[in-house]
Amino acid sequence: MARSSMQRARVAPNPFVPLERTAPDSVLIAFGFRCNLACTFCMVEDVLGQRPGTDLATFRAFAADPNHTRGIRRIVLSGGEATLEPELLAYIAVARSIPGVEHVRIQTNATRLGTGPLLNELIAAGADEFFVSVHGADEPTTAAIAQRPGSFAAIRAGLEAIAASSAQLFTNTCTVQQNFQQLSDIVQLITPLHPAGMDFWNLWPRVDHLAMRAQMVPVTQLQPHLLAALDACAAARIPATVKWFPRCLLGRHAARQDDSQPTTLIDRDYWEAVPAYGCIWAGVCANAQTGCSGLSHAYIETHGWEESALQPQRAEPQASSSQAQHVVDEALLTWTAALDLGVGALLGDWQVASVARHQANVRWVLTWGQTRFTVDVRPRDDRQPAWRRTAFLDISHGQIPDAATQTAPLALPAFLTRLERATAVPDK
């Protein structure tokens, strides 16, 4: 299963200092979890106002240790809204004190940079890049997303001020139901400001709830609008990056897909809510081995695996979209038969009546006479309840009918034993 660099983060004994470098030349400092907007899809909604992030003393200690900073070329200052941090100038000074650092980037909504002296103060302190969230091409869309009337004018003023300064402008747009049809309009809005780059991030559901899932755009609906925006960037010679959207759906723009993130200084608890990703084609697709994360589990549970839309990249001839469903079914039947869990297999008194995909799961229906119950297998996610876990899979079962309370529990261990032929149970 493909996993983004944010999912691979590990921590050293100091809970803020990462043990693993997920990016060789950039580090993100997360602090000041407050914001003056309330975006409906906020990636850090659950930590706003709940944790301070990396304080200045921790950042100074990190910056003073050459073992931590060797090879770093860019420091990214992020939050919440970084410009609300009273000590932001001090954070910039620490970043600039690190030998070899070439760029100090601030992630911001830019609402506080269009008027007053703050922008010039940040640039004078050493910030030379501004990564601005732009989630709408007009006031109604931006206000609906940011839940702050007038936010579009403030963001636009900040963008224009940055463009007129000595700093470089970068933008980021999160693609959701409210704005996905505006992606080309957003490129048209930003192009006259000569940005150094534009990012398009498919919704990253760190906070997984029904309202968040309702904002997810089916990839087949998003694809033409995203490709049109990338075409517009190419025509304007604007470097563009796409994150958390399947690479195989980007066609001529596949090289723009990059799910990597900077190494991040943040306490270990932050990573507990990182969304899991997967792809039904991961076992045969070359993209899964080169950084394509696939689809979030929240998306899969909402819209399915998209097996007919996704196209695995491999050396042998690829199945067409019309053939993809058949290929997946054949693969599923072959896999379950090899485990002796295919249709007709016996588990004590129980028999496998059917095997099929069910949202993010593979579902077995077991029957005993007229009695039946289900067993579901899905990608492992330690945050979710499960009857048993293997190294890579979670196993759950449906309600056991009253008439089967004696025999069904005998079938379940047999099911698990056969499943373990494919993936071993981790040591306790």
Buried (B, 14 or more C-beta within 10 A) or exposed (E): BBBBBBBBBEBEEBEBBBEEBBBEBBBBBBBBBBBBBEBBBBBBBBBBEEBBBBBBEBBBBBBEEEEBBEEBBBBBBBBBBBBBBEBBBBBBBBBBEBEEBEBBBBBBBBBBBBEEEBBBEBBEBBBBBBBBBBBBBBBEBBBBBBEBEEBBBBBBBBBBBBBEBEBBBBBBBBBBBBBBBBBBBBBBBBBEBEBBBBBBBBBBBBBBEEEBBEBBBBBEEBBEBBBBBBBBBBEBEBEBBBBBBBBBBBEEBBEBBBBBBBBBBBBBEBBEBBBBBBBBBBEBBBBBEEBBBBBBBBBBBBBBBBBBBBBBBEEEEBBEEEEBEEBBBEBBEEBBBEBBBBBEBEBBBBBBBEBEBBBBBBBBBBBBEEBBBBBBBBBBBEEEEBEBBBEEBBBBBEEBEEEBEEBBEEBBEBBBEBBBEBBEEEEE
